[in-house]
Amino acid sequence: MNWMKRQGLKRRGKKGLMSRRKLLILSYAFAPSIGGIETVSLILARTFAQRGYEVTVATEIASDGKDPEEGFRVVRRPGAGSLIAEIRKADFVLQSNISLRLAWPLWLLFPRKPFVLVFHGPIARPNGRIAWQDRLKRALLRRPYYLSVSRYLADTIQVGSRVIRNPYDRATFRPLPNVQRDGDLLFVGRLVTAKGVDTLLRAYEIVHKLRPQTTLAIIGSGPEEGALRELAKSLGIEESARFLGARQGDDLSLQMNKHKILVVPSRSVPPEALPVVPVEGIACGCVPVASRMGGLPESVGETGVLFEEGNFEELANTLLDLLNSPGRLEVFRAKAAHHLLQFQTDTVADVYEEHFAACTR
């Protein structure tokens, strides 16, 4: 609630003025694909459906044939006619990141349709280069009502967007009282260069030499897995650095409850605007140790420690300090409940509803 006050917004009840209206969510990435935008869009679709909205999700992701029954519709890979029809029916449109393929009718055919655009990342290529597609997107930014998922991102895009947090799945990511927290270090994410797992492995080599009992679990899959396994072997830590593969849902929550520290060693190319994984880890009782870049400081808040991006020696010293000081870990965990308030689904949905009301005035 304090965070909402800072944004100049008021709490709205679940059966307020915006109930039972038609909401179209444009999300180029969606389940069954796995990622941050997919998770956020799914949570928002479920939440607003539960609040009485008639929700439709339009996405570029095909079905895997196992779509569960949900309280909302999903239109996959819509053609031009289908997309236009969905936008025409909607009372307002919410888009996760600007996608020209999904949102072009809003500019060409429905200039007065209430439209909220949520930035989840900078308008640029992953390496920071501004391509022609990005210039076109920037030229179109006069049209919608803007929100950014972090203050870092709002300052980067510089279009006067307001800040809204990403929600996390509170029902899944929570403390499990009967689970023993006997694991030490945990990484969760795609095994790609941007996630900085090589930095973690080099730091872990130092930690393991000085504290041989320390464990490391790496959860995720990706194109760099082979190279990372080879790096672990060359560092002599292949037996103690365990690669557990991809996990999600309750299985991921269980692993987070088993470990003390969640390490997020991401690089700033591309920058992470507001990753949800640290928030999920905090909710499960992990203490995050993350790179000082992008929106990670906002994800972590006062519940963990930041280190210089790519500096594996600083990371190693930070991890050793925390592992050898259980009391410090408890101090960080005590700050979790307050930090998580701004990411709780109902809090975030209330803020969204205030913005929906503002963009329709």
C-alpha positions in Angstrom: 0.0 0.0 0.0 2.9 2.4 0.7 4.2 1.8 -2.8 0.8 2.6 -4.2 0.7 5.8 -2.3 4.1 6.8 -3.8 2.7 6.2 -7.2 -0.3 8.6 -6.4 -2.8 5.8 -6.9 -5.8 4.5 -4.8 -6.8 1.0 -4.1 -9.9 -0.2 -6.0 -12.1 -3.1 -4.9 -12.4 -6.2 -7.0 -16.0 -5.3 -8.0 -15.2 -1.7 -8.9 -16.1 0.4 -12.0 -13.9 -1.7 -14.3 -15.5 -5.1 -13.5 -17.0 -7.3 -16.3 -15.5 -5.3 -19.1 -13.7 -6.8 -22.1 -9.9 -6.8 -21.8 -7.6 -7.9 -24.6 -4.1 -8.8 -23.6 -1.6 -8.7 -26.5 1.4 -10.9 -25.5 3.7 -12.0 -28.3 5.1 -14.6 -25.8 2.8 -16.8 -23.8 2.4 -20.3 -22.3 3.5 -22.9 -23.1 6.6 -20.9 -23.8 8.6 -20.3 -20.6 9.9 -16.8 -19.6 9.2 -13.6 -17.7 6.6 -12.1 -20.0 4.9 -15.4 -20.4 4.6 -15.7 -16.6 3.4 -12.2 -16.0 0.8 -12.3 -18.9 -0.6 -15.6 -17.6 -0.9 -14.3 -14.0 -2.6 -11.1 -15.2 -5.0 -13.0 -17.5 -6.1 -15.3 -14.6 -6.4 -12.5 -12.1 -8.5 -10.2 -14.3 -10.7 -13.1 -15.3 -11.3 -13.9 -11.6 -12.1 -10.2 -11.1 -15.0 -10.5 -13.5 -13.4 -9.2 -16.7 -14.0 -11.0 -20.0 -10.3 -11.7 -20.9 -8.8 -12.7 -24.2 -5.1 -13.2 -24.8 -3.7 -12.9 -28.4 -0.2 -14.3 -28.8 2.3 -15.4 -31.5 3.0 -18.7 -29.6 1.4 -21.8 -30.9 -0.3 -24.3 -28.6 1.4 -27.5 -27.5 -2.0 -29.3 -27.5 -2.2 -29.3 -23.7 -3.9 -26.0 -23.0 -5.5 -26.2 -19.5 -9.0 -25.0 -18.8 -8.7 -21.3 -17.9 -11.2 -18.5 -17.2 -10.1 -16.7 -20.4 -9.7 -17.3 -24.1 -6.4 -17.6 -25.9 -6.2 -16.7 -29.6 -2.9 -18.0 -31.0 -1.2 -16.6 -34.1 -4.2 -14.6 -35.2 -4.5 -13.5 -38.8 -5.3 -9.9 -39.7 -9.1 -10.4 -39.7 -9.1 -12.2 -36.3 -6.8 -9.7 -34.7 -9.0 -6.8 -35.9 -12.1 -8.5 -34.6 -10.6 -9.0 -31.2 -9.4 -5.4 -30.9 -12.8 -4.1 -32.1 -14.6 -6.1 -29.3 -12.3 -5.1 -26.5 -13.1 -2.2 -24.2 -9.4 -1.7 -23.7 -6.1 -3.3 -24.7 -3.1 -4.2 -22.6 0.1 -5.1 -24.4 3.2 -6.7 -22.9 6.1 -4.9 -24.8 5.4 -3.3 -28.1 4.8 -5.8 -30.9 4.0 -4.3 -34.3 2.7 -7.7 -35.5 0.0 -7.7 -32.8 -0.7 -4.0 -32.3 -0.7 -2.5 -35.8 -4.5 -2.2 -36.0 -4.4 0.0 -32.9 -2.5 2.6 -34.9 -4.2 2.2 -38.3 -7.8 1.3 -37.5 -8.6 2.1 -33.8 -6.9 5.4 -32.9 -9.3 6.0 -30.0 -9.2 2.5 -28.5 -8.0 2.7 -24.9 -4.5 1.1 -25.0 -2.0 0.4 -22.2 1.5 -0.5 -23.3 3.7 -2.1 -20.6 7.5 -2.0 -21.2 9.4 -5.1 -20.1 12.6 -4.1 -21.7 14.4 -1.4 -23.7 13.3 -0.7 -27.3 16.6 -1.9 -28.8 18.3 -5.0 -30.0 19.8 -7.3 -27.2 23.2 -5.8 -27.8 21.8 -2.2 -27.3 21.8 -1.3 -31.1 18.9 0.7 -32.3 17.6 -1.0 -35.5 15.0 0.3 -38.0 12.3 -1.7 -36.2 13.2 0.0 -32.9 13.1 3.4 -34.6 9.7 2.7 -36.0 8.4 1.5 -32.6 9.8 4.7 -30.9 8.1 6.8 -33.6 4.8 5.2 -32.6 5.1 5.9 -28.9 2.7 8.8 -29.0 -0.3 6.5 -29.2 -0.7 4.4 -26.0 -0.7 5.0 -22.2 2.7 3.8 -20.9 3.8 1.8 -18.0 7.3 0.4 -17.2 8.0 -2.5 -14.9 10.9 -0.7 -13.2 12.2 2.8 -12.5 15.4 1.8 -14.3 13.4 1.0 -17.5 11.2 4.1 -17.3 14.3 6.3 -17.0 15.9 4.4 -20.0 13.0 4.7 -22.4 12.3 8.3 -21.4 8.7 8.6 -22.6 7.2 9.6 -19.2 5.9 6.2 -18.4 4.6 5.3 -14.9 6.1 2.4 -13.0 4.2 -0.8 -12.3 5.6 -4.0 -10.8 5.5 -7.5 -12.2 3.4 -9.9 -10.1 4.6 -13.3 -8.9 2.6 -16.4 -8.3 2.2 -16.2 -4.6 0.3 -19.5 -4.4 3.2 -21.4 -5.8 6.2 -19.5 -4.5 6.0 -19.5 -0.7 7.7 -20.9 2.3 7.3 -24.7 2.7 7.6 -25.3 6.4 8.4 -29.0 6.2 11.3 -28.6 3.7 14.8 -28.6 5.1 17.0 -25.8 3.8 20.2 -27.8 3.5 21.3 -26.5 0.0 23.7 -23.6 -0.2 23.8 -21.8 -3.6 21.1 -21.9 -6.4 20.9 -20.5 -9.9 17.7 -20.4 -11.9 17.4 -19.3 -15.5 18.2 -19.9 -19.1 21.7 -21.2 -19.8 22.7 -18.4 -22.1 25.7 -15.9 -22.0 23.5 -13.1 -20.7 22.7 -14.9 -17.5 26.3 -14.9 -16.4 26.5 -18.5 -15.2 30.2 -18.6 -16.1 30.8 -15.8 -13.5 29.0 -17.9 -10.9 31.1 -21.0 -11.7 34.4 -19.1 -11.4 33.2 -17.6 -8.1 32.1 -21.1 -6.9 35.6 -22.5 -7.6 37.0 -20.0 -5.1 34.2 -20.7 -2.6 34.6 -24.5 -2.9 38.3 -24.4 -2.3 37.8 -22.4 1.0 34.6 -24.1 2.0 34.5 -27.6 0.4 31.1 -28.5 1.9 29.3 -25.7 -0.1 26.8 -27.0 -2.7 25.7 -25.4 -6.0 22.6 -26.3 -8.0 22.0 -24.9 -11.5 18.4 -25.0 -12.7 17.7 -24.3 -16.4 18.5 -25.3 -19.9 19.8 -23.6 -23.0 22.5 -23.5 -25.7 25.4 -22.8 -23.3 24.8 -25.9 -21.2 27.6 -27.9 -22.9 30.1 -25.1 -22.6 29.2 -24.4 -19.0 29.7 -28.1 -18.1 33.1 -28.0 -19.8 34.0 -24.9 -17.8 32.9 -26.6 -14.5 35.1 -29.6 -15.5 38.1 -27.4 -16.3 37.7 -25.6 -12.9 37.6 -29.0 -11.1 34.0 -28.5 -9.7 32.1 -30.8 -12.0 31.3 -33.1 -9.1 29.9 -30.5 -6.8 28.2 -28.1 -9.3 25.0 -29.9 -10.2 23.0 -29.2 -13.4 19.4 -30.1 -12.6 17.8 -29.2 -15.9 14.7 -27.0 -16.3 12.2 -26.8 -13.4 9.0 -24.8 -13.0 6.0 -24.5 -10.8 5.9 -26.5 -7.6 9.1 -28.3 -8.4 11.0 -25.0 -8.8 9.4 -23.7 -5.6 10.6 -26.8 -3.7 14.2 -26.3 -4.9 14.1 -22.6 -3.9 12.9 -23.7 -0.4 15.8 -26.1 -0.2 18.5 -23.5 -0.8 19.8 -20.6 1.2 21.1 -18.2 -1.5 19.8 -17.5 -5.0 22.6 -16.1 -7.2 21.5 -13.9 -10.1 24.8 -13.0 -12.0 23.2 -11.5 -15.1 25.1 -9.3 -17.6 23.8 -6.0 -18.7 23.7 -7.0 -22.4 20.8 -7.3 -22.7 19.8 -5.6 -19.5 17.1 -7.1 -17.3 14.3 -4.7 -16.6 12.7 -6.4 -13.6 13.3 -10.2 -13.4 10.7 -12.2 -11.5 13.0 -15.0 -10.5 14.6 -13.1 -7.6 11.2 -12.2 -6.3 10.1 -15.8 -6.5 13.3 -16.8 -4.6 12.7 -14.2 -1.9 9.2 -15.5 -1.5 10.5 -19.0 -0.9 13.1 -17.8 1.7 16.2 -17.5 -0.5 18.5 -14.5 0.0 19.4 -13.1 -3.4 22.9 -12.1 -4.5 22.6 -10.3 -7.8 24.5 -8.2 -10.3 24.2 -4.5 -9.9 22.6 -3.8 -13.3 19.3 -3.0 -14.9 16.3 -3.5 -12.7 17.9 -6.2 -10.5 18.4 -3.7 -7.6 14.7 -3.1 -7.6 13.9 -6.8 -7.7 16.2 -7.4 -4.7 15.5 -4.3 -2.7 16.9 -4.6 0.9 16.5 -8.4 1.0 19.9 -9.3 -0.5 23.3 -8.2 -1.7 24.5 -6.7 -5.0 27.9 -7.2 -6.6 29.6 -5.7 -9.6 28.6 -7.4 -12.8 31.1 -10.0 -14.0 33.3 -9.6 -10.9 33.6 -13.2 -9.8 36.1 -12.5 -7.1 33.7 -10.0 -5.4 30.9 -12.5 -5.9 32.9 -15.2 -4.2 33.8 -13.0 -1.2 30.1 -12.0 -0.9 29.0 -15.7 -0.9 31.6 -16.7 1.6 30.6 -13.9 3.9 26.9 -14.9 3.8 27.5 -18.6 4.1 29.7 -18.0 7.2 27.2 -15.6 8.8 23.8 -17.4 9.1 22.6 -14.4 11.2 23.0 -12.1 8.2 20.9 -14.4 6.1 18.1 -14.2 8.7 18.3 -10.4 8.8 17.7 -10.3 5.0 14.9 -12.8 5.2 13.2 -10.7 7.9 12.8 -7.9 5.3 11.2 -10.1 2.7 7.5 -9.7 3.6 7.6 -5.9 3.3 9.5 -6.1 0.0 7.1 -8.6 -1.5 4.0 -6.5 -1.0 4.6 -4.4 -4.1 4.8 -7.7 -6.2 1.7 -9.4 -4.9 -0.9 -10.1 -7.5 -3.8 -8.2 -6.0 -1.6 -5.2 -5.3 -0.4 -5.1 -8.9 -3.9 -5.8 -10.3 -5.3 -2.9 -8.2 -2.7 -0.6 -9.7 -3.5 -1.8 -13.2 -7.2 -1.1 -12.7 -6.4 2.5 -11.7 -4.4 2.9 -14.9 -7.2 1.3 -17.0 -9.5 3.9 -15.5 -7.1 6.7 -16.3 -6.5 5.7 -19.9 -10.3 5.6 -20.6 -11.1 9.1 -19.2 
